[in-house]
Amino acid sequence: MTPERWREIRAAFDRLAPLSRVEREAELGALAEGDAELAREARSLLSAEDRDTGFLGLSGAAALGGVAPHRQGEQVGPWELLAPLGEGGMGTVFLARRADASFDKLVAVKFVHAELLSPLLRERFAAERQALAALEHPGIARLLDGGESASGEPYLVLEYVEGLSLLAFATAKKLSRRERLGLFLQILAAVAHAHRHLIVHRDIKPANILVTAEGEAKLLDFGVAKILTPIAEAEGATRTLLRALTPEYASPEQVLGGATTTATDIYSLGVVLFELLTGRRPYRVPTGAPEEWAEAALHQEVARAPELKGDVEAIVAKALRKSPQERYATVDALADDLRRHLDGRPVAARRGSLAYRAAKFAGRHRGALVVTALAIAMLAATLAVAGTRLRRERDRATLEAATAQSVATFLAELFQRADPARTRGAKLTAREVLDVGAQRIESDLASQPVVQARLMMTLGAVYRDLGLFDRAQPLLERALALEERRAPQDELAVAAVLNELGLLDRMQGELERARPRLERALAIRERRLGAEHLDVGRTLSTLGTVFRLTGEAAQARALLERAVGIAERHAPKSSESGKWRSNLGLIYQDAGELEPARRAFASATEVLELSEGPESPLVAMTLDNLGSVLRTLGRPAEALPVLERARGIVERTWGPSHPQFGNALNSLGDALSDLGRNAEALPLFRQATAVYSAALGPEHTYVAWPLRNEAEALLALGRPSEALPLFERALAIRRVAYGEAHPETAQSLTDLGLGYAALGDLQAAERWLREGLKQSRLALEPTAPALAEAQVALADLLVRLQLPAEAGELYVEALPILRAAYPAGDARIRTLEGHLAELGVAPPPP
Amino acid sequence: MEAGRADSGQSAVTAALVAWGRGESGAGDRLLELVYPELHRIAERQMRREREGHTLQPTALVHEAYLKLVDQSRVDWRNRAHFLGVAAQAMRRLLVDHARGRDRDKRGGGATLVELDSAAGEAGLAVPPRSVDLLALDQALERLSALDAAQARLVELRFFGGLSVEEAAETLGVSTATAGRDFRSARAFLARELGAA
């Protein structure tokens, strides 16, 4: 090769590389007519580049081969490992039983070696767990338990299915064609069940279907399952990474990296049915390389098979259509057609297929129209027959595929840079990886605004969740600007960014900015997705929490109850369900409905431990809330271990400079104070103040929490002169952030009154306490325990000021609030009743 | 004692960099002579510390050398890019020397494996970090250099120096867009060459 020739090849490569595969093929065809050698060179460079990304799943699986550990006899959680069952798509599976013999059935324990546990595998593991938790069906191997071993490997405990794989069973039992179809119908029922729970399996193949000696088919391995939550774009992109683990059974849209839907499973079921009835695959390929199967799924017609005639041929063909829209709409529709065939009734597929054939003969050039978007695009490019409508369709399809692919590969690179052996705690590495990513999005993706916008949104959200708000803000704002520019095409993308930004605003305490953004996101999502969509629930929850923080309790409650309703109806065991329940719990807690709040937090913890794993940051958050409500219920001794567990998780996951660590310290200090251990609580509050100030700025409302808590502890220790300045700082922060008539400002006003009372300045104390009660009445619901606290604080002072009549009235007002909020016999209630007795006032009957 | 030595090394390298920034002739060569031994020292130490067969991370070494050898308060980022460019060249030489040595005495049973941690990803196309046969890469780079020396230099900067596209573009005096494009075709070329090897 000469430098001149290399320049020509490079120029061709440069021109072709940014194009989609579809467009590349068209261009290469045109190029080959002029200079076949040049086209060959360009193609070999392009494919050398493509090979580097390849089928990620396959290389992952290959990496797992040959590392089956010898660990028989080992105990994992309560399970004793008996013998290896084999290597699954993502790890080793062991036969196991309960070590304490309390459960006599054998189970399968599935896990991945910790050192092989890349973030990708960890995510797949979590996906499987989440998918299975939602499913209960005789045709699906049940999830029994899950957790993490002592050495940190996550594991799943599944129903152990003793049986043969589908094809082996059919061959061994010499099943008739009718029996095979009966077995297949069982599988369809299981897949339909998963689809009804919005779960797509995505890796249906004979090896993932076991048949027991009784002839019951069980579907296994939801390791690449996708929960059909409405796609937060980034999530959709990440999941695209997992596509096509088994190219022989992969659908055209999986090969192209496009959206996977229930139609994807229907296609794979079509391949399985073809093989079950003929013993062969529906395509012929020369060597069986993954690329060949992928190519065949895209372009080859289904092979003719003498075993398949008439109805069944039509049914298989309809399941195997290249275009998802032309397949059966549901698994039930496929099952219906098979039953019709078994009953000798006419099948729907044949009508469709006759029309299909008629269309095929109607015009030679239009013949390919029913094939994939890919073929359409090639045809359009070469024959130049594309009308404008067709062109739009094509552009959208290829744009989506290309976007998903670019986002996926970019993220893959970022994740692969993180050291897989240290996904937890290795914050520095992850942070460096992010910084590189953020820099590259800006510089390298300028020509791909869609990809750029989505990645900016994703990284912005990650920075935000790491507490790096200064880095998150510009990325998310830029993403919004980019998406707004394309808004007419993709309004939902605008809503997604608005939602992320609103959450950032909320976390930064910018509630006035958060609100209109979230309201706009909600309006878009409701209009485009309907009222029951999980994405609508997401925005409802975020906005509801903003209302809670602005003190608009009724609105907050309405929105969060709606969100929880959506989650309960559509994904009761999902992370969302856990998160939103927890947010609703906070509303209950604010309103003094402590038992509902405790239940909400406890159930949220349970759901999240299962869906996210026991070391998840989300679990730490609900534990924090649970501990807090236990404290308010007067059960600090129960709260203490809960909060200590939360602090540990937070320190390990977020690290010691994250605001969340401030929360954990603050809550733990509170519990110690409740137990009278004020001296131990002081350093925790001080540390929390330092963490919040450093992370959020010294004027942030969060800073006021540990400040006033520290002051309260100082009061309890008899050091009021040190407490007063802290109360004052907290009040100043809250006045600026919230104004006067806000629960937290009101609390700070009362705090100062208590401080002055402790110092002996009763006049000043009275002024502050009266103001505190006045603002509490304006800001709080009449049942809020905080209102009773303000009433009792003022009443206690009035007793000292020799004003018993007014004091008695206030005690009488406060008593029913405390009785409703706390269990009978609570110390606060007894104290109050004692005060009333001293004043000679009869307490109102309970 | 140790600190004193590092200090004098530091001021020499910094001075050479600043001289280069002023456009003094010969400053680049002087820099390379100063940087190579320090890189060698760092690499040797790391290889002793790590288990046999552990991979080297050239960009980490180069950056470590930068932190050690350059007084950052006296140089701007273009000086930094230039330093890293020189260091990248030194790094390539060092690793290839090392790999040859290893081939000769057969202790490692083959070529040194180098994790190309900065080589991944360009214009949204990712390469999983992977190990590459160094001598094969060196030879492929030579072949590329014969076709387009600037492209080979760009790869050297990115692979061995860990320079970002902008930094590499600045060092080579081309636009960022050009550097990005050049790098992509260069990488495809290398992938093809190494895949065939």
Interface residues (C-beta under 8 A of the other chain):
Chain A: M1 T2 P3 W6 R7 R10 F13 D14 A17 P18 S44 L45 L46 A48 E49 R51 D52 T53 L56 S59 S406 V407 T409 F410 A412 E413 Q416 R417 Q439 R440 S443 D444 L445 S447 Q448 V451
Chain B: D117 A120 G121 E122 A123 G124 L125 A126 V127 P128 P129 A146 L147 D148 S164 V165 E166 T176 G180 R181 R184 S185 R187 A188 F189 A191 R192 G195
